[in-house]
Amino acid sequence: MAMKMSNLFSKDLDARKEFFEKGREETLKIVQKYYELFLRDRVLYFPEEIYGPPLGRIFRVEVEDFPTFGETAYLEFDSRRTVFMSIDWQIDFAAQGGYIDTMGYDIEMIRKAIEPAKRALKAARIAGLKVVHTREGHERDLSDAPFNKILRSKIIGRGIGIGERPPGGKGMLLVKGEPNWDIIKELYPLPGEYVIDKPTKGAFHHTPILHILLNMRPPPTHIVLTGLTTDVCVHTIMREANDFGYWVLLLKDATMTTDYGNYLSAIKQIKMSGGIFGWVSDSERFIKGLKEAGLVPQEL
């Protein structure tokens, strides 16, 4: 009896091994096909063998420094399976009297990214892309704010940190429900757009964003990012989305941080290893791709 059971177990292992080897071989076969297409056309085509046929219109966006610095290529998107994500465009990060201003950083440098982000968001809405906004903030009792985060903010804020109201400020810094916690009027969500509140730099933990993405009909495969700040929340969310298998594109002129050197480094990090966290383009090339696909009017 033991011998028979052993034989059955061995046959089961052989069957499972064959199943997994077949799956791996099929995956590598598809990868080889799209690799050869890329070498021929410099296009990262939408992989129908993985996602099925396009459900919307295919549009292409030129991406830079891919696969090595100084080179360009194109990334394809299915319009019905692309999410436009607007990250933390809050008064706390982009206006006077908010968190970043209180910390002593240059708000005007941050605000240079607003107009490109605004144009890109308008185009995404016209094209019918799904739009997701995020906001960083904490409960009024700060129960979801780590002690060291609050302490750091108080030190850099010269005595005023998270949960406190700066002189002349609109409300308590980074606290949910306060006027300064909300999104700036230039990029304010429209009815029906998703708004994800998060107590963290990232968004894929401690929020329902992954469930929301997976339950969209159809579920997205590609994400376009704008927002604040490049080296902190934007980079964290880009890395998280990349780890979950999303194709992620950052529009570099529609994002900024408090230190220009950090901004340049954050952009360069994305481009390393042939796009280790995703790809980089800008608002003009994004809009150009939508125009060429007939998703937005030429006069936009």
DOZAFI-366786 format. One line per 5 residues: number of its first residue (from 0); their letters; for each residue x, y, z of C-alpha. Coordinates in Angstrom, 1 decimal, decimal comma, padded with zeros to 4 digits. Layout:
NUM	A	X/Y/Z  ...
//
This chain:
0	MAMKM	000,0/000,0/000,0  002,8/002,4/000,9  004,5/001,6/-002,4  001,3/002,4/-004,3  000,9/005,7/-002,5
5	SNLFS	004,5/006,6/-003,2  004,0/005,9/-006,9  000,9/008,1/-007,0  002,8/010,9/-005,3  005,7/010,6/-007,7
10	KDLDA	003,3/010,7/-010,7  001,6/013,8/-009,2  005,0/015,5/-008,8  005,9/014,7/-012,4  002,6/016,1/-013,6
15	RKEFF	003,0/019,3/-011,6  006,6/019,7/-012,9  005,4/019,2/-016,5  002,7/021,8/-015,9  005,0/024,4/-014,5
20	EKGRE	007,7/023,8/-017,1  005,2/024,2/-019,9  004,0/027,5/-018,3  007,5/028,8/-018,1  008,3/027,8/-021,6
25	ETLKI	005,2/029,5/-022,9  006,0/032,7/-021,0  009,5/032,9/-022,3  008,2/032,2/-025,9  006,0/035,3/-025,6
30	VQKYY	008,8/037,4/-024,1  011,1/036,4/-027,0  008,4/037,5/-029,5  008,0/040,9/-027,9  011,8/041,3/-027,5
35	ELFLR	012,3/040,7/-031,2  009,5/043,1/-032,0  011,2/045,7/-029,8  014,5/045,2/-031,6  012,8/045,7/-034,9
40	DRVLY	010,4/048,6/-034,1  011,6/050,2/-030,8  008,1/049,7/-029,5  007,0/048,0/-026,3  003,8/046,6/-027,8
45	FPEEI	000,6/045,9/-025,8  001,0/042,2/-025,2  -002,3/040,6/-026,3  -001,2/037,1/-025,4  -001,1/038,3/-021,8
50	YGPPL	-004,0/040,7/-021,6  -006,2/039,7/-024,5  -007,1/042,1/-027,4  -007,3/045,8/-026,8  -010,7/047,0/-025,4
55	GRIFR	-010,2/050,6/-026,2  -007,8/052,5/-028,6  -004,1/051,8/-028,6  -002,0/054,9/-028,1  001,8/055,2/-028,0
60	VEVED	003,9/057,5/-025,9  007,6/058,1/-026,5  009,7/057,2/-023,6  013,3/058,5/-023,0  016,6/056,9/-022,3
65	FPTFG	015,3/053,4/-023,0  016,9/050,9/-022,9  020,1/053,0/-022,4  020,7/056,7/-021,8  020,2/058,9/-024,9
70	ETAYL	017,9/056,4/-026,7  014,2/056,6/-027,1  011,4/054,1/-027,7  007,6/053,9/-027,5  005,3/052,3/-024,9
75	EFDSR	001,8/051,2/-026,0  -001,3/051,7/-023,9  -004,9/050,4/-024,2  -007,0/053,4/-023,4  -009,7/051,4/-021,5
80	RTVFM	-007,0/049,7/-019,4  -005,0/052,8/-018,5  -005,3/054,6/-015,2  -004,1/058,2/-014,8  -003,0/058,7/-011,2
85	SIDWQ	-002,7/062,2/-009,7  -000,7/061,8/-006,5  -001,0/064,1/-003,4  -001,7/067,4/-005,2  -002,7/068,8/-001,9
90	IDFAA	-002,6/072,3/-000,4  -000,2/070,9/002,2  002,3/070,1/-000,5  001,6/072,7/-003,1  000,5/076,0/-001,5
95	QGGYI	001,6/078,5/001,1  000,7/077,8/004,7  000,8/074,0/004,1  003,1/071,3/005,3  005,9/071,8/002,8
100	DTMGY	005,8/075,5/003,1  006,0/075,2/006,9  009,0/072,9/006,6  010,8/075,8/004,9  011,0/074,4/001,3
105	DIEMI	010,5/076,3/-002,0  006,8/076,1/-002,9  007,4/077,9/-006,2  009,6/075,1/-007,4  006,9/072,6/-006,6
110	RKAIE	004,2/074,7/-008,3  006,0/074,7/-011,6  004,6/071,2/-012,2  001,0/072,2/-011,7  000,3/073,4/-015,3
115	PAKRA	001,8/070,4/-017,1  -000,1/068,1/-014,6  -003,3/070,1/-015,3  -002,9/069,8/-019,1  -002,2/066,0/-018,8
120	LKAAR	-005,2/065,5/-016,5  -007,5/067,4/-018,9  -006,3/065,2/-021,8  -006,7/062,0/-019,8  -010,3/063,0/-018,9
125	IAGLK	-011,2/063,8/-022,5  -009,6/060,5/-023,6  -011,8/058,6/-021,2  -008,9/057,2/-019,0  -009,8/056,2/-015,5
130	VVHTR	-008,6/058,8/-013,0  -007,4/058,1/-009,5  -006,3/060,8/-007,0  -004,4/060,2/-003,7  -004,2/062,3/-000,5
135	EGHER	-001,8/061,8/002,4  -003,1/062,6/005,8  -003,8/061,3/009,3  -006,6/060,9/011,7  -007,3/063,9/014,0
140	DLSDA	-005,9/062,0/017,0  -002,8/061,0/015,0  -003,4/057,4/015,9  -002,2/056,3/012,4  000,9/058,6/012,4
145	PFNKI	004,2/057,0/013,6  005,8/058,8/016,5  009,1/059,3/014,6  007,3/060,8/011,6  005,6/063,4/013,9
150	LRSKI	008,9/064,2/015,7  010,8/064,6/012,5  008,2/067,0/011,2  008,3/069,1/014,3  012,1/069,3/014,2
155	IGRGI	012,3/070,4/010,5  009,3/072,7/011,0  011,1/074,5/013,8  008,6/073,6/016,4  005,5/073,1/014,3
160	GIGER	004,8/069,6/012,9  002,1/067,2/011,8  -001,1/067,8/013,8  -000,4/071,4/014,6  -001,6/074,6/013,0
165	PPGGK	001,2/077,0/011,7  000,8/080,8/012,1  -001,5/082,0/009,4  -002,2/078,4/008,2  -005,5/077,0/007,1
170	GMLLV	-005,6/074,2/009,5  -003,6/071,4/011,3  -000,9/070,0/009,1  -001,5/066,7/007,3  -004,7/066,0/009,2
175	KGEPN	-007,7/064,5/007,3  -010,6/066,9/006,9  -008,5/070,1/007,3  -008,7/072,6/004,4  -005,0/072,3/003,8
180	WDIIK	-005,2/068,5/003,5  -007,5/068,8/000,5  -006,5/068,8/-003,2  -005,7/072,1/-004,9  -008,4/073,6/-007,1
185	ELYPL	-006,3/073,3/-010,3  -006,3/069,5/-010,1  -009,4/068,8/-008,0  -011,2/065,5/-008,6  -014,4/065,4/-010,7
190	PGEYV	-017,5/063,5/-009,5  -017,0/059,8/-010,2  -013,2/059,9/-010,0  -011,5/057,8/-007,4  -009,9/059,4/-004,3
195	IDKPT	-007,6/057,3/-002,2  -006,7/058,6/001,3  -003,5/057,2/002,7  -001,5/057,7/006,0  001,6/056,6/004,2
200	KGAFH	004,0/057,6/001,5  002,9/054,6/-000,6  -000,7/053,7/-001,6  -000,7/049,9/-002,1  -000,7/049,2/001,6
205	HTPIL	-003,1/050,5/004,2  -005,6/051,6/001,5  -008,0/049,8/-000,8  -006,3/050,9/-004,0  -005,3/047,5/-005,2
210	HILLN	-008,8/046,1/-004,6  -010,2/049,1/-006,5  -007,8/048,6/-009,4  -008,5/044,9/-009,6  -012,3/045,5/-009,5
215	MRPPP	-012,3/048,1/-012,3  -014,0/046,9/-015,4  -011,8/046,2/-017,2  -008,9/046,0/-014,7  -006,0/048,3/-015,7
220	THIVL	-002,7/047,1/-017,0  -000,9/050,5/-017,3  -000,6/053,5/-015,0  000,4/057,1/-015,8  001,7/059,1/-012,9
225	TGLTT	001,9/062,8/-012,0  002,1/064,3/-008,5  004,1/065,2/-005,4  006,8/064,7/-004,4  008,9/062,9/-007,0
230	DVCVH	011,4/061,3/-004,7  009,0/060,4/-001,9  005,3/059,5/-002,5  005,5/059,4/-006,3  008,6/057,1/-006,3
235	TIMRE	007,1/054,9/-003,6  003,8/054,4/-005,4  005,7/053,8/-008,7  007,8/051,1/-007,1  004,8/049,5/-005,5
240	ANDFG	002,8/049,5/-008,8  005,8/048,1/-010,6  006,1/045,2/-008,1  002,4/044,3/-008,8  003,2/044,0/-012,5
245	YWVLL	001,7/047,3/-013,7  003,4/049,1/-016,6  004,1/052,6/-015,1  004,9/055,8/-016,9  006,0/059,0/-015,1
250	LKDAT	005,4/062,4/-016,7  008,5/064,2/-015,5  007,4/067,7/-016,0  004,2/067,0/-014,1  006,0/066,1/-010,9
255	MTTDY	008,5/067,9/-008,6  010,1/067,7/-005,3  011,6/070,0/-002,7  015,2/069,6/-003,8  016,1/069,8/-007,5
260	GNYLS	019,0/067,5/-007,1  016,8/064,8/-005,6  014,3/065,3/-008,4  017,0/064,6/-011,0  018,2/061,6/-009,1
265	AIKQI	014,7/060,2/-008,7  014,1/060,5/-012,5  017,5/058,8/-013,2  016,8/055,9/-010,9  013,6/055,1/-012,8
270	KMSGG	015,6/054,8/-016,0  018,3/052,5/-014,7  018,5/048,9/-015,9  016,2/049,7/-018,9  013,5/051,1/-016,8
275	IFGWV	013,8/049,3/-013,4  010,7/050,9/-012,0  008,9/051,9/-015,2  009,4/054,6/-017,9  009,8/058,3/-018,1
280	SDSER	008,2/060,8/-020,6  006,5/064,2/-020,2  003,1/065,8/-020,6  003,6/067,0/-024,2  004,6/063,5/-025,5
285	FIKGL	001,7/062,0/-023,5  -000,8/064,4/-025,1  000,8/063,9/-028,5  000,2/060,1/-028,2  -003,5/060,7/-027,3
290	KEAGL	-003,9/063,1/-030,3  -002,3/060,7/-032,7  -004,7/058,0/-031,6  -007,7/060,3/-032,1  -008,5/060,2/-028,4
295	VPQEL	-008,3/064,0/-027,9  -008,8/066,9/-030,4  -005,7/068,2/-032,2  -006,3/071,7/-030,8  -006,0/070,6/-027,2
//
